[in-house]
Amino acid sequence: MDDKHIQILKDLGYDLGPEHMTNDYWKKRAADALAITTQDRDVYGCLDHTQGDGVRIYDIEGTEYLDVTGGVAVRAFGLRYKPFLDFEDSISDVVKEFPGMDFDAIPQTLLAEKLSTMTPGTHKKRVVFTTSGGRAVEGCMKSAMDLSGKRRFVGFRPAFHGRTGYAMALTATNSKHKSGYPQGVDVVRVFYPYCYRCPYGQKEEDCNRECVEALRYALQVEGNDIAATVMEPICGEGGLIVPPAKAVQGMYKVSKEFGAYFMSDEVQAGMGRSGKWCTVENHDVVPDFISMAKALGGGYPMGASIGPVPMFTGASRHSETFSAEPKMALLSLWTIKHIEDLGILKQNVEKGEYMRERLNELVDKHEVVGDTRGIGLMNGIEIVTDKRSKEKAPKIRDLIVKTAVNKHKLWMLGCGPNTIRFTPSYIITTENIDEAMGRLDKAILDSL
Ligand SMILES: Cc1ncc(COP(=O)(O)O)c(C=O)c1O
């Protein structure tokens, strides 16, 4: 960290010097001050908030890493993207916040109109803004309950929709997230379509959409008063699982047979990552509800619940203080326009194909890399003890991630019990992908 930023901290009352700029020092202070981290502090250094350039991220000791997490799918354009910073500077005089659910302002209305037209389906939609993905999911859930008068949902196993009340009730990736907390809504749960490990023991060639029939059966025997089926178009946190389009279409169809809404949770997979604004478009399904967040806010916390008119049966049926504040809404509009202007959707498809080609080379080379899957720039590899048994190998996965980060300076994350995920910023180049694959290859070799 340079003198200017050390001085800023000093001016804020913190007497810090260059001698305090070590990972160990800050990890210790963080562990003492912060109640929770979801990751292992042995693996990751303390990030330097004053540095970063595209896909290059730095820890407080100045170590440079190649980032393939994109801030867990938040950073569409990477760190400190110059055109974004220039636009942000140009609107520095704009009022930063208004209570958007209480009073109207132009930016949030324009953003709501834009989201309505860029998301699948030509039907009339409405939008509620929020500050996180979990709340974007919950806005849709409340709307589905309000419009249908029903209270129950269909959810999947695994599935991740957030950690707050209703969203947590839908989530099923790790018992730690749920145990001991009351579950806010009733969920009829069925297996997520997971062809590499089909829960019904089928091979893709013999598949009769048993997973879809399981949903039909569940609704027949468990009750079918369902407000909505809530599905991730790619199961992200649960293990980067890509469902076949036919299965998603089947889930949609069965939901409709029973009069339920269908909702696509696009918080992680949406905003163009898959080459379409919403990943569910790759499955040829037009959902009733869509939740978005992460990259939507251009790096600031913003989510959106998008649903059918009128969404709520009356004023004040739902609200929160923050709602697409003027500055954030302008940054979001800029992000969307820049993706359009640069033809990023098409590029994400091409770069994603290239990334999967390179990941497939790792499947060919290493016995422990069992499967590659993904759409666009949302990809993963599953780590197993060997290809024949497909036994999940969480310890090897953890070691690969730790070795990649600590030794080979590849900033990456796992997901699910034994998957490694890649959700890089859209500005990643094929050269960056080659570099990432080289580092990952070495990390795998070191971990065997
Ligand atoms: C699909 C999906 N939905 C919802 C969420 C929750 O988002 P947030 O952490 O912003 O509440 C996530 C977070 O990773 C997600 O991946």
PDBQT file of the ligand as one rigid body, heavy atoms in Angstrom, charges set to zero:
ROOT
HETATM    1  C1  LIG A 501     -27.800 -18.424  -7.213  1.00  0.00    +0.000 C 
HETATM    2  C2  LIG A 501     -27.630 -17.531  -6.021  1.00  0.00    +0.000 A 
HETATM    3  N1  LIG A 501     -28.712 -16.981  -5.452  1.00  0.00    +0.000 NA
HETATM    4  C3  LIG A 501     -28.611 -16.172  -4.387  1.00  0.00    +0.000 A 
HETATM    5  C4  LIG A 501     -27.384 -15.885  -3.833  1.00  0.00    +0.000 A 
HETATM    6  C5  LIG A 501     -27.305 -14.993  -2.630  1.00  0.00    +0.000 C 
HETATM    7  O1  LIG A 501     -26.771 -13.761  -2.971  1.00  0.00    +0.000 OA
HETATM    8  P1  LIG A 501     -26.279 -12.756  -1.816  1.00  0.00    +0.000 P 
HETATM    9  O2  LIG A 501     -25.076 -13.386  -1.193  1.00  0.00    +0.000 OA
HETATM   10  O3  LIG A 501     -25.973 -11.479  -2.541  1.00  0.00    +0.000 OA
HETATM   11  O4  LIG A 501     -27.410 -12.618  -0.853  1.00  0.00    +0.000 OA
HETATM   12  C6  LIG A 501     -26.220 -16.428  -4.399  1.00  0.00    +0.000 A 
HETATM   13  C7  LIG A 501     -24.904 -16.138  -3.816  1.00  0.00    +0.000 C 
HETATM   14  O5  LIG A 501     -23.898 -16.700  -4.147  1.00  0.00    +0.000 OA
HETATM   15  C8  LIG A 501     -26.353 -17.283  -5.517  1.00  0.00    +0.000 A 
HETATM   16  O6  LIG A 501     -25.281 -17.848  -6.080  1.00  0.00    +0.000 OA
ENDROOT
TORSDOF 0
